[in-house]
Amino acid sequence: MQYGYIKVCAATPEIRVADVDFNTNKIIEIIKESAANGSQLTVFPELCVCGYTCGDLFNQSTLINACDNAIKQICKVTEGISTLVFVGAPVANAGRLYNCAVAICNGKILGVVPKSYLPNYGEFYEKRHFSTVGDMNGNIIVAGQTVAFTTDIIFASQNNPEFTVSAEICEDLWAPQSPSVNHAKAGANIIVNLSCSDETVGKAEYRRNLVKMQSAKLVCGYVYTNAGDGESTTDLVFAGHNLICENGKVLGENKPFKNGLVYGEIDVEFLANERRRCASGYFGEERGGHTVVGFISDDKDSRVGRVYPRTPFVPEESVILGERAELILNIQSKGLEKRISHSGVKTAVIGVSGGLDSALALLVTCRAFKSLGKDLKAIIGVTMPGFGTTNKTKSNSVKLMEALGVTVKEIPVGNTVNSHFNDIGHDPDDRNVTYENAQARMRTMVLMDIANDNDGLVIGTGDLSELALGWATYNGDHMSMYGVNCSVPKTLVKYLVAYEAEKLGGDAKEILNSILNTEISPELLPPDKNGNIAQKTEDLVGPYELHDFFLYYFVRCSFTPDKILYLACKTFEGVYDGETIKKWLKVFIKRFFAQQFKRSCVPDGVKVGSVALSPRGDWRMPSDAVCALWLKSIE
């Protein structure tokens, strides 16, 4: 198991109703194929050994005995194969017949899980042939082996402790109290569902949503395997709609009527982390009620095939991106509206630099004022040219404020900062951290005093990426009276600005597009000889697309640095080489730990996504924590 990934397969074999020999051969073929493709868990449909639609043939001992012999054949074939296999079959015991999931690994039956809920409505007549388990839990003889027989089994890998699996069958998922709820609470990270769900109009979408939401609710991987068109007979049609989900995301799916194998890689390490992070009170507390059966899983160190987006904070689909942008902008503006209404201030004061972050903060503030019915002239935008300000950024800042209709103030800070240098005895030719930070702190003082003088609120412009890296001057741009961008990462900021530019159109769109094409810089060092930005943020701390990737998987998913490095090298292959990625990951880890003291005292700010670093909400970390273990992991 590499970095916690379990390769799983949802397999719909070609079958013939009641032709057990034919079906067994097809099942065996798929077991061999999926194992050869690295599957560590392969799941077949409900009653696939004989066919779900056998009807009253289930009363024939000829069929039931043939199914028992089929399980023997499948066991024999799996000798030497460490894939955990679930096969659907009818199992007779003590004068009753049960609809079961039979778990097999390396030639042995590990356990038999009977179906809990038998549908007996519409097209389903299962109670005509099958029984619920009731008090029949215990051991049972199947295919000549004495094995556990109960709905409550966890199949636990003895060599991969997070690889824990439980099973439910078709209707069990639709029931109000699905067995998978107790399975997850008892510690199962993966739920398998052997199903034979017929196809009707709208059912595929309903089924997809059901499986997705169950995986999200239980913080689990969910492998749903459905019967295919071989079951189609008389009045019913089956479409082989298979799904592999993880914590609300679809990892693999085949379209209805496309029978076959669907593969996916479920990250059980992530699921375990997520359960500890957000729901430790739910999971693992009922393990004593389950039978735990151990097995030795396939532990091939194969290359992870799962693909991750380069910008995890930004939706990939353009339609979703537009909807998400509108939602985020609304969340930001509504948070600000509440603060303005509650505080009773008359104005909002924003330092507008001509960069992305201040542009977004200004756009959000305009939205809030419009919603409140307040005059946009009560928004005081302040441009404060300093030693590093270029003509382009200054011009863009003024033009943007004019285009949006807010009050424009220009207050150069150079002379004041030089006077301050004289007061503290600093040589202005020494362009060290004092030279830079004095400008940032002076600008913050100007904004605070203007706000005091105009019964106003200083709107913070710093974003989530800057908070993570500590890329802010302590008690300078680090400080405000309310931060609207504090949980918006840099890679998302530009999409929000671009969205609003298209929505506004006209001069505002033209200016915002110019800002979007401006290099990111604090502009605290003088421009180059051509008047262009000389101090480029990403040259100093690294590309934001990498840092946002690191941030998401470090904070949101609790991945180890070596896993993040592996995934980043794979995701950004052809963009950055491995040594470059490793270099900036080290920078991220060092800065993230060293700069926590800045995050420990940030102002209030609106949370918009699943990653936020407010010390009052999502992230509590000691300011003096040591990062040695995390740096060691990278090596």
Protein Blocks (a to p, Z undefined) as FASTA:
>chain_A
ZZhiacdddddddddehilmlmmmmmmmmmmmmmmnopabdcddehklnopklmjmlmpm
klmmmmmmmmmmmmmmmgoiacdcdddddddeehiacddddddeehiafbdcddfbdcde
hjbckkmmmccfkjmgccddeehiacdddfbdcdddfklmklccdddehjlmmpmbafkl
mmmmnopabdcddddddddehklmmmmmmmmmmmmmnopadddddddfklgghjbccehi
acddeehiafbdcdehiacdddddddfklmmmmmmmmmmmmgoplmmmpccddddddfbd
cddfbdcdfblmbcfblklmmmmmmmmmmmmmmmmmmmmmmnopabdcdddehiaklmmm
mmmmmmmmmmnopafklpccdddddfklcfklmmmmmmmmmmnopacddddfklmmmmmm
mmnopafklccfklmmmmmmmmmmmmmmmmmmnopadddfbdfklmmnopacehilmpcf
bdfklmccfklmmmmmmmmmmmngpmllmmmmmmmmpccdehlaccdfkopafbdfklmn
opfklmmmmmmmmmmnopafklmmmmmmmmmgokacfklmmmmmmmmmmmmmmmmmmmmm
cccdddfbfbdcbfklmpccdfkbcfklmmmmmZZ
